[in-house]
Amino acid sequence: MHKKLELKEYQRYARHFALPEIGMEGQTKLKNSSVLVIGAGGLGAPILLYLTAAGVGTIGIVDFDKVDITNLQRQILYDINDLGKSKSLCAKEKLLKLNPEIEVNTYELQLNSENALDIIKYYDIIIDGTDNFQTRYLVNDACVLLNKVNIYGSIFRFEGQVSVFNYFDGKDYGPTYRDLYPNPPDPSTVPNCAEGGVLGVLPGIIGSFQANEAIKIITNTGSVMSGKLILFDSLSMQMRTINISKLKNRYTVEKLIDYNQFCQVNAAPMYENIRSINAKELKEKIDKKENLFLIDVREPWEHEMGNLGGKLIPMNSIPEHMNEIPKEKEVIIYCRSGRRSAEVILWLQENQQYNNLKNLEGGILTYIKEIDSTLLLY
């Protein structure tokens, strides 16, 4: 059903009416549009705020996560009173306070191959605000199958990327995420934001770019970033645009697949030769005062925020501290989640012939959750 602007909305959108490129016609298009935002985190927060303020008539939010204290450094949609609450529901409540004239749908679930098509099919535009490769490929393929435009954004440390995938220009569909990244990277080579960090304002910049593309597409204003990738560096304030072309032998999307398997998220054959110890077993050894040597391979700032008393030797400095790692006693190596410590153990076993090393399963996060919640969780 075509919705008309109400009189009470005229003043709200007065600044849009003043733009000849948007005007009343464009604002009416915004009111009759629907956008699905996948991920209500760093990118999703500014995207949702600006789409709501702009008057997008129907907004969908996909996010199963809860608000955590570490989110507040960059996820400006939430505050201290939201800790532990559903991001989707908190976002909906705040967006409707900003603009009660819109409709907000929430999906408190993890997007996967079973539910993606059933959710995405109801929306005109899909905006990917996720932070992992398996969901990015899933969103891309679902958009291809359903002929939906996919507005992509990603952030890491001080840099961000933006592009528009699968955009139909009236003649043909543009490049997709698979044209930019035909194959996912080795998961062991990709640190997450918790390990690598991210500048708090960066998702606000990149998310605003994504929201801008959505508004342009809906109102048919300006040129769309289809076939182009913006690379933004917040330290130098430099922005480059590179061209993306369709691959000649591009992957043909025929159905949704197992994206965890495709991205090798749960596949770790290289870790088969690593011995491990769980949090309970480590606690028992510590209580018995067994002859252990604990090594923390996280960064100094992580160590200061909470540690198990292990010797701090950051992952990248391990080769410089070989003489400090004993071979005559049991050595337990840990990090935040168990991935970096596993990499360290592999290197030590393959290059230095260590055979007395164990990896703490799940890292310090699991130890905090299962054994000692008084340690500071970050």
KACOR-V987965 format. One record per residue. N is the residue number from 1. RES is the residue in three letters. PSI is psi in degrees with one decimal (none if undefined). OMEGA is omega in radians with two decimals (NA if undefined). BURIAL is # if it has 16 or more other C-alpha atoms within 10 Angstrom, else .. Layout:
BEGIN
N_RES_PSI_OMEGA_BURIAL ; N_RES_PSI_OMEGA_BURIAL
END
This chain:
BEGIN
1_MET_128.2_-3.14_. ; 2_HIS_125.7_-3.12_. ; 3_LYS_136.8_3.08_. ; 4_LYS_152.2_3.09_. ; 5_LEU_138.2_3.08_# ; 6_GLU_158.2_-3.10_. ; 7_LEU_-37.5_-3.10_. ; 8_LYS_-14.4_3.13_. ; 9_GLU_-14.1_-3.08_. ; 10_TYR_-42.7_-3.13_. ; 11_GLN_-37.9_3.14_. ; 12_ARG_-42.1_-3.05_. ; 13_TYR_23.6_-3.08_# ; 14_ALA_-36.7_-3.11_. ; 15_ARG_-28.3_3.03_. ; 16_HIS_-39.4_3.12_# ; 17_PHE_-31.2_-3.10_# ; 18_ALA_-13.2_3.11_. ; 19_LEU_115.7_-3.14_. ; 20_PRO_-31.0_-3.11_. ; 21_GLU_-21.8_3.14_. ; 22_ILE_-67.8_3.09_# ; 23_GLY_-163.6_-3.11_# ; 24_MET_-36.4_-3.14_# ; 25_GLU_-46.6_3.13_. ; 26_GLY_-39.4_3.13_# ; 27_GLN_-35.5_3.08_# ; 28_THR_-37.4_3.07_# ; 29_LYS_-40.4_3.11_# ; 30_LEU_-43.0_-3.12_# ; 31_LYS_-30.7_-3.10_# ; 32_ASN_8.0_-3.12_# ; 33_SER_162.8_3.08_# ; 34_SER_133.5_-3.11_# ; 35_VAL_132.0_3.06_# ; 36_LEU_122.6_3.11_# ; 37_VAL_116.7_-3.12_# ; 38_ILE_108.1_-3.06_# ; 39_GLY_118.7_3.14_# ; 40_ALA_38.8_-3.12_# ; 41_GLY_-132.7_-3.07_# ; 42_GLY_-48.6_3.11_# ; 43_LEU_-42.4_-3.08_# ; 44_GLY_-35.1_-3.09_# ; 45_ALA_-55.3_3.12_# ; 46_PRO_-33.7_3.10_# ; 47_ILE_-49.8_-3.11_# ; 48_LEU_-42.1_-3.13_# ; 49_LEU_-45.7_-3.08_# ; 50_TYR_-35.2_3.08_# ; 51_LEU_-38.4_3.10_# ; 52_THR_-47.3_-3.14_# ; 53_ALA_-33.6_-3.12_# ; 54_ALA_-16.4_3.10_# ; 55_GLY_25.1_3.04_# ; 56_VAL_124.9_-2.95_# ; 57_GLY_-39.1_-3.13_# ; 58_THR_123.7_-3.14_# ; 59_ILE_129.9_3.06_# ; 60_GLY_143.2_-3.14_# ; 61_ILE_121.9_3.06_# ; 62_VAL_113.6_3.09_# ; 63_ASP_129.6_-3.13_# ; 64_PHE_1.3_-3.03_# ; 65_ASP_166.4_3.07_# ; 66_LYS_156.5_-3.09_# ; 67_VAL_130.2_-3.14_# ; 68_ASP_155.2_-3.10_# ; 69_ILE_-32.2_-3.13_. ; 70_THR_-18.3_3.14_. ; 71_ASN_-29.5_-2.94_# ; 72_LEU_-13.0_3.11_# ; 73_GLN_-20.0_-3.07_. ; 74_ARG_-21.1_-3.08_# ; 75_GLN_81.8_-2.91_# ; 76_ILE_-0.5_3.10_# ; 77_LEU_-17.4_-3.03_# ; 78_TYR_164.2_3.08_# ; 79_ASP_-177.2_-3.02_. ; 80_ILE_-26.8_-3.13_. ; 81_ASN_-8.1_-3.10_. ; 82_ASP_-2.6_-3.07_# ; 83_LEU_131.4_3.13_# ; 84_GLY_-5.8_-3.11_. ; 85_LYS_161.6_3.11_. ; 86_SER_128.2_3.10_# ; 87_LYS_-43.4_-3.11_# ; 88_SER_-47.3_-3.09_# ; 89_LEU_-39.0_3.08_# ; 90_CYS_-43.4_-3.14_# ; 91_ALA_-45.8_-3.13_# ; 92_LYS_-46.4_-3.12_# ; 93_GLU_-42.9_-3.09_. ; 94_LYS_-34.3_3.12_. ; 95_LEU_-38.6_3.14_# ; 96_LEU_-25.4_3.03_. ; 97_LYS_-33.1_3.10_. ; 98_LEU_-41.5_-3.12_. ; 99_ASN_93.9_-3.11_# ; 100_PRO_-2.1_-3.11_. ; 101_GLU_-5.2_-3.11_# ; 102_ILE_171.5_3.08_# ; 103_GLU_134.3_-3.14_# ; 104_VAL_123.7_3.08_# ; 105_ASN_138.3_3.14_. ; 106_THR_144.9_3.10_# ; 107_TYR_97.0_-3.12_. ; 108_GLU_74.2_-3.10_# ; 109_LEU_166.5_3.06_. ; 110_GLN_122.8_-3.13_. ; 111_LEU_132.5_3.11_# ; 112_ASN_-177.1_-3.06_# ; 113_SER_-20.3_-3.13_# ; 114_GLU_-32.1_-3.04_. ; 115_ASN_-12.5_-3.01_. ; 116_ALA_-48.9_-3.08_# ; 117_LEU_-37.5_-3.12_# ; 118_ASP_-25.1_3.12_. ; 119_ILE_-48.7_-3.03_. ; 120_ILE_-31.8_-3.03_# ; 121_LYS_-20.8_-3.08_# ; 122_TYR_-2.3_-3.03_. ; 123_TYR_149.2_-3.12_# ; 124_ASP_-42.4_-3.05_# ; 125_ILE_139.6_3.11_# ; 126_ILE_130.5_3.09_# ; 127_ILE_122.1_-3.10_# ; 128_ASP_109.0_3.09_# ; 129_GLY_27.9_-3.07_# ; 130_THR_172.6_-3.05_# ; 131_ASP_21.7_3.12_# ; 132_ASN_152.8_-3.02_. ; 133_PHE_-36.3_-3.09_# ; 134_GLN_-37.7_3.12_# ; 135_THR_-34.1_3.11_# ; 136_ARG_-42.2_3.10_# ; 137_TYR_-38.8_3.10_# ; 138_LEU_-49.4_-3.14_# ; 139_VAL_-43.8_3.13_# ; 140_ASN_-50.2_-3.05_# ; 141_ASP_-37.6_3.10_# ; 142_ALA_-40.3_3.12_# ; 143_CYS_-37.7_3.11_# ; 144_VAL_-45.8_-3.13_# ; 145_LEU_-32.7_-3.09_. ; 146_LEU_3.2_-3.14_. ; 147_ASN_45.2_3.11_# ; 148_LYS_147.1_3.07_# ; 149_VAL_141.8_-3.06_# ; 150_ASN_112.1_3.13_# ; 151_ILE_113.8_-2.99_# ; 152_TYR_142.8_3.02_# ; 153_GLY_147.9_3.06_# ; 154_SER_152.9_-3.12_# ; 155_ILE_150.6_3.02_# ; 156_PHE_125.2_-3.12_# ; 157_ARG_-102.5_-3.11_# ; 158_PHE_7.2_-3.02_# ; 159_GLU_151.8_3.13_# ; 160_GLY_161.4_3.12_# ; 161_GLN_147.9_3.08_# ; 162_VAL_139.3_3.01_# ; 163_SER_168.4_3.07_# ; 164_VAL_121.0_-3.07_# ; 165_PHE_152.1_3.06_# ; 166_ASN_37.3_-3.13_# ; 167_TYR_129.4_3.13_# ; 168_PHE_117.5_-3.08_. ; 169_ASP_12.3_-3.10_. ; 170_GLY_-17.3_3.14_. ; 171_LYS_-42.2_-3.06_. ; 172_ASP_163.6_3.08_. ; 173_TYR_140.3_-3.11_# ; 174_GLY_-177.9_3.13_# ; 175_PRO_157.9_3.13_# ; 176_THR_178.6_3.12_# ; 177_TYR_-32.7_-3.13_# ; 178_ARG_-18.9_3.04_# ; 179_ASP_-30.0_3.11_# ; 180_LEU_-44.5_-3.14_# ; 181_TYR_86.5_-3.11_. ; 182_PRO_-33.7_-3.11_. ; 183_ASN_143.4_3.12_. ; 184_PRO_153.4_3.11_. ; 185_PRO_164.3_3.02_. ; 186_ASP_123.5_-3.09_. ; 187_PRO_-26.1_-3.13_# ; 188_SER_-12.9_-3.12_. ; 189_THR_1.8_-3.05_. ; 190_VAL_99.7_3.07_. ; 191_PRO_147.5_3.09_. ; 192_ASN_177.6_-3.08_. ; 193_CYS_-29.6_3.13_. ; 194_ALA_-35.4_-3.13_. ; 195_GLU_-39.9_-3.08_# ; 196_GLY_-22.8_-3.13_. ; 197_GLY_163.2_3.07_. ; 198_VAL_134.4_3.10_# ; 199_LEU_130.5_-3.00_# ; 200_GLY_-35.7_-3.09_# ; 201_VAL_-15.6_-3.05_. ; 202_LEU_-47.6_3.11_# ; 203_PRO_-27.0_3.07_# ; 204_GLY_-38.5_3.13_# ; 205_ILE_-50.9_-3.09_# ; 206_ILE_-41.4_3.11_# ; 207_GLY_-35.7_3.09_# ; 208_SER_-37.6_3.05_# ; 209_PHE_-44.0_-3.13_# ; 210_GLN_-44.8_3.11_# ; 211_ALA_-37.9_3.12_# ; 212_ASN_-42.7_3.12_# ; 213_GLU_-40.0_3.14_# ; 214_ALA_-44.7_-3.14_# ; 215_ILE_-40.4_3.11_# ; 216_LYS_-43.4_-3.12_# ; 217_ILE_-44.3_-3.10_# ; 218_ILE_-41.8_-3.07_# ; 219_THR_-0.1_-3.13_# ; 220_ASN_49.1_-3.09_. ; 221_THR_135.7_3.06_. ; 222_GLY_-169.3_3.14_. ; 223_SER_134.9_-3.10_. ; 224_VAL_146.5_-3.11_# ; 225_MET_39.5_3.06_# ; 226_SER_133.2_-3.12_# ; 227_GLY_10.0_3.14_# ; 228_LYS_148.8_3.11_# ; 229_LEU_122.0_3.07_# ; 230_ILE_130.2_3.04_# ; 231_LEU_116.3_-3.06_# ; 232_PHE_130.0_3.11_# ; 233_ASP_110.9_-3.07_# ; 234_SER_-20.9_3.14_# ; 235_LEU_-43.2_-3.12_. ; 236_SER_-8.9_-3.04_. ; 237_MET_36.1_3.08_. ; 238_GLN_141.5_3.10_. ; 239_MET_124.9_3.11_. ; 240_ARG_150.9_3.06_. ; 241_THR_124.5_3.11_. ; 242_ILE_152.2_-3.13_. ; 243_ASN_143.5_3.08_. ; 244_ILE_129.4_3.12_# ; 245_SER_156.9_3.05_. ; 246_LYS_136.5_3.10_. ; 247_LEU_143.7_3.14_. ; 248_LYS_-42.4_3.13_. ; 249_ASN_51.9_-3.06_. ; 250_ARG_152.5_3.11_. ; 251_TYR_133.0_3.11_. ; 252_THR_116.6_-3.13_. ; 253_VAL_114.6_3.13_. ; 254_GLU_-23.7_3.12_. ; 255_LYS_166.5_3.06_. ; 256_LEU_142.8_-3.04_# ; 257_ILE_-172.4_3.04_. ; 258_ASP_102.4_-3.01_. ; 259_TYR_-23.4_3.01_# ; 260_ASN_-42.1_3.10_# ; 261_GLN_-43.5_-3.13_. ; 262_PHE_-39.9_-3.13_. ; 263_CYS_3.8_3.10_# ; 264_GLN_37.2_-3.11_# ; 265_VAL_-42.7_-3.10_. ; 266_ASN_-1.8_-3.14_. ; 267_ALA_121.5_-3.12_. ; 268_ALA_58.1_-3.13_. ; 269_PRO_-26.7_-3.13_. ; 270_MET_-14.7_-3.12_. ; 271_TYR_4.3_-3.05_. ; 272_GLU_-30.8_-3.08_. ; 273_ASN_11.0_3.13_. ; 274_ILE_126.9_3.05_. ; 275_ARG_148.9_-3.10_# ; 276_SER_168.2_3.10_# ; 277_ILE_137.3_-3.14_# ; 278_ASN_172.5_-3.04_# ; 279_ALA_-42.5_-3.12_# ; 280_LYS_-43.8_3.13_. ; 281_GLU_-40.4_3.12_. ; 282_LEU_-41.5_3.13_# ; 283_LYS_-41.2_3.13_. ; 284_GLU_-41.3_3.13_. ; 285_LYS_-40.0_3.13_. ; 286_ILE_-43.5_3.13_. ; 287_ASP_-35.4_3.13_. ; 288_LYS_-3.1_-3.13_. ; 289_LYS_42.6_3.09_. ; 290_GLU_161.2_-3.06_. ; 291_ASN_79.9_-3.10_. ; 292_LEU_157.1_3.00_. ; 293_PHE_112.9_-3.10_# ; 294_LEU_135.6_3.11_# ; 295_ILE_127.6_3.09_# ; 296_ASP_114.0_-3.07_# ; 297_VAL_16.5_3.07_# ; 298_ARG_-176.3_3.11_# ; 299_GLU_159.0_-3.10_# ; 300_PRO_-39.5_-3.11_. ; 301_TRP_-31.7_3.10_. ; 302_GLU_-40.9_-3.13_# ; 303_HIS_-40.7_-3.12_# ; 304_GLU_-29.4_-3.09_. ; 305_MET_-13.5_3.13_. ; 306_GLY_128.0_-3.13_. ; 307_ASN_170.4_-3.11_# ; 308_LEU_10.1_-3.13_. ; 309_GLY_5.0_3.14_. ; 310_GLY_160.7_3.10_# ; 311_LYS_130.2_-3.11_# ; 312_LEU_114.1_3.02_# ; 313_ILE_92.4_-3.12_# ; 314_PRO_145.8_-3.04_# ; 315_MET_-48.5_-3.05_# ; 316_ASN_-11.9_-3.13_. ; 317_SER_7.0_3.14_. ; 318_ILE_-47.3_-3.11_# ; 319_PRO_-28.2_-3.11_. ; 320_GLU_-10.6_-3.06_. ; 321_HIS_30.3_-3.11_. ; 322_MET_-36.4_-3.08_. ; 323_ASN_-9.9_-3.13_. ; 324_GLU_-5.0_-3.11_. ; 325_ILE_109.2_-3.06_# ; 326_PRO_156.3_3.07_. ; 327_LYS_-5.8_-3.03_. ; 328_GLU_-0.1_3.10_. ; 329_LYS_167.3_-3.14_. ; 330_GLU_126.2_-3.12_# ; 331_VAL_123.5_3.09_# ; 332_ILE_122.9_-3.13_# ; 333_ILE_135.4_-3.12_# ; 334_TYR_159.0_3.06_# ; 335_CYS_-152.7_-3.12_# ; 336_ARG_-50.0_-3.04_# ; 337_SER_-5.5_3.12_# ; 338_GLY_-6.5_-3.09_# ; 339_ARG_-50.3_-3.14_# ; 340_ARG_-40.2_-3.14_# ; 341_SER_-35.8_3.09_# ; 342_ALA_-39.8_3.11_# ; 343_GLU_-41.4_3.13_# ; 344_VAL_-44.6_-3.14_# ; 345_ILE_-42.6_3.10_# ; 346_LEU_-46.0_-3.11_# ; 347_TRP_-43.7_-3.12_. ; 348_LEU_-38.5_-3.13_# ; 349_GLN_-39.5_-3.07_. ; 350_GLU_-32.3_-3.04_. ; 351_ASN_-19.2_-3.07_. ; 352_GLN_6.1_3.07_. ; 353_GLN_39.8_3.03_. ; 354_TYR_140.1_3.09_# ; 355_ASN_19.2_-3.09_# ; 356_ASN_26.1_-3.02_. ; 357_LEU_143.5_3.04_# ; 358_LYS_145.9_-3.13_# ; 359_ASN_132.9_3.09_# ; 360_LEU_114.0_-3.10_# ; 361_GLU_126.4_3.12_# ; 362_GLY_-1.5_3.09_# ; 363_GLY_-165.0_-3.10_# ; 364_ILE_-25.1_3.11_# ; 365_LEU_-44.5_3.13_# ; 366_THR_-37.6_3.13_# ; 367_TYR_-42.3_3.12_# ; 368_ILE_-42.8_-3.09_# ; 369_LYS_-40.4_-3.01_. ; 370_GLU_-26.2_-2.99_. ; 371_ILE_-52.0_-2.99_. ; 372_ASP_94.9_-3.11_. ; 373_SER_-5.5_3.13_. ; 374_THR_-17.9_3.05_. ; 375_LEU_140.5_-3.07_# ; 376_LEU_122.2_3.11_. ; 377_LEU_129.6_-3.12_# ; 378_TYR_none_NA_.
END
